[in-house]
Amino acid sequence: MSEHELDGNAMAGDLREVFAVDVTTAVATCGGCGEPSVVARLRVWGPAPGLVARCPSCDDVVLRLVRGPERAWLDLRGAVSLQVAMPPLSTVAEG
């Protein structure tokens, strides 16, 4: 890794503000090669003007994250899907 390259964990704080779950544990399937990879394993460049996460298998861009003072932009065009583990839904007690 170069001095400007980090792993997907570098996005954890920013992604946590956007999502209610820890997205670094989600599985992103690369649109280029079809390889599934945990977001934490993506290779990230940044920080300015934003973060760019690339597939560890083929180096295609999987996602981009740009953070402004009052909003964030998340571009997932390079991901075929993003599989996020969620806590089980609560069952409503009948009665």
DAVENVEN-V179662 format. One line per field, one symbol per residue. ss: DSSP state (A for helix, B for strand, O for the rest). psi: psi as a letter, one per 40 degrees, with the letter a starting at -180 (. if undefined). Layout:
# DAVENVEN-V179662
ss=???
psi=???
This chain:
# DAVENVEN-V179662
ss=OOOOBBBAAAAAAAAAAAOOOOAAAOBBBBOOOOOBBBAAAOBBBOOOOOBBBBOOOOOOBBBBBBBOOOOBBBBOOOBBBBBOOOOOOOOOOOO
psi=iidehaieeeedddddddieiheeeihhhhedeehihhddeihhiadheahhhihedeeihdiihhhadeiihhhfdehdihhhhiiiiihhhi.
